[in-house]
Amino acid sequence: MASNPTNLHFVLFPLMAQGHMIPMVDMARMLAQRGAMVTIITTPVNAARFRSVVDRASKADLKIQILELQLALAEVGLPEGCENFDLLPSSAHAVNMILAMNLLEEPAENMLKVLSPPPSCIISDGCFPWTNDVAKRLNIPRVVFYGPGCFAFLCVHIVTSTNILEEINSDSEYFVMPDLPDQIEVTKPQASTWGRGDTKESTEVFERMLVAEKDAIGIVVNSFEELEPKYVKELAKAKDKKVWCVGPVSLCNKSLQDRAERGNKAAINAQDCLKWLDTKEFGSVIYICLGSLSYASTEQAIELGLGLESSNMPYLWFIRHPSEEFEEWLSKEGYEERIEGRGLVVRGWAPQILILSHQAVGGFVTHCGWNSTLEGISAGIPMVTWPQFGEQFLNERFITNVLRIGVRIGMEVPVLFNKLDESKEIVKRDNIKEAIKSLMKNDEEGEARRKRSKVFAAMAKSAIEEGGSSQCNMTLMIQAITEELAKNTTPIQDIV
Ligand code: UDP
């Protein structure tokens, strides 16, 4: 097999969560742009979300397709159509979802056996350890993909491979994360991101993930080397694996349509959104979006609304699943009329990268999901950091302490995703207003933050251009796969 990607057929298994599917679909198109054939395997509801982007790519002569598999939802007690983490009735159902995903092993293997041309490489989410067993049985090299960047991934590795958390007795005490190139302080709950979890199922999956990761020929990451050079190196050393940073993958979305329809149908028409932004001054607008899984309680949504209003800045606020009570509050207050012209509230999916790349946007209030973080960085926009769960608190430290391009809103305690958590810490309107004002200030600190953000954005752009580090890493990954295939004496064709 020559080192020519046009001979390769990549099969991608993205985890059914937007923060994992979106970058994988971008990566699929980047591989197809190299001339490789790419098959994305997912479920019907998820396939429908990406159908238009994949159709556009096929029309542009990229060899890319989506194949569908059904999740056995009824078997694990999940309602019909509940095929993505953002559709789960609550975070307590995540474990059922994991069980349903595990049941894909056999149908996925059967699908791969008859795929033509036969697959030459599997790129699958770390949360699908069973793809490693399938890859081994069919003699296909596997590359593993995880959501976060190298900094957070290294932190997760440190806390899951040492006893550091067991030595911390208090949940509010800050400790220094050991063995990191920078001095990073977190609390125990903030550092307890993914890992063994507290159920038998989650522990089993995590242990299986570690075994599967050992067998993978390398780890592909949505990041770029210039952003976190020390962490890329340290992660490769800690994992004893090749780490290929090929991002920011969001920058492969060049056309207006691709930027406006990424991951889901947007709740606002792209032209209307651009028209609204066009009326605002350069760098003046705050964009607020807390990702695909976060949930704001009525009380929190009201505080946010009032905080934004009192900041006196123009703002574009996307809110996922507003509660009925919040809608009642909005109308009773006449909130939207009151802020008309300056602020806009949109319920539902944001065309995020379209918005971030508009010159009127000057600040991003983010929940610090890794994709949003990297998208903010790529657009050169400083951020107000409002982490919620998972590795988001680690990403916050990366934004504020390592890159120094953010202002903390002051969130301390992680919450469960997708859940109205009554005990949830409420961030008050004054803190929201202060964080935004501080971010947008034209003082020396604010200017320095803006300048640093622009430098990282320029680096991101170069990384993804021809000859850039991420393009070179993509080539190295393809070479490694080709070398692995050359060692293979029994290819899949001879097994099935
Ligand atoms: N996203 C979007 N519109 C939304 C919410 C999210 O386009 O209204 C995209 C966002 O651009 C990012 C992904 O969904 O690519 C969310 O991933 P992230 O890692 O930021 O957070 P998660 O949703 O996984 O918590």
Boltz pocket constraint, residues with backbone or C-beta under 6 A from the ligand:
constraints:
  - pocket:
      binder: B
      contacts: [[A, 17], [A, 18], [A, 19], [A, 20], [A, 22], [A, 262], [A, 263], [A, 289], [A, 290], [A, 291], [A, 292], [A, 293], [A, 294], [A, 318], [A, 348], [A, 349], [A, 350], [A, 351], [A, 352], [A, 353], [A, 368], [A, 369], [A, 370], [A, 371], [A, 372], [A, 373], [A, 375]]
      max_distance: 6.0
